[in-house]
Amino acid sequence: MSITAGIDVGSTYTKTVLLGPGGEILSRKIHKTGFKLAEVSRRTFEICLEEAGVSESD
């Protein structure tokens, strides 16, 4: 299965979305950005993977 991830790290919120092969939304997450940009983007990505029931290798 081919899945696409999109992560938008903004000054206030970080938004992450996972899209399935047909473009359908598998999971999405919004979280306050704060000062640790890499940590919040990784965390929202991991939450989306968990909620969608897929792994990073997918």
Secondary structure, DSSP 8 states (H G I E B T S, - for coil): ---EEEEEE-SSEEEEEEE-TTS-EEEEEEEE--S-HHHHHHHHHHHHHHHHT--TT-
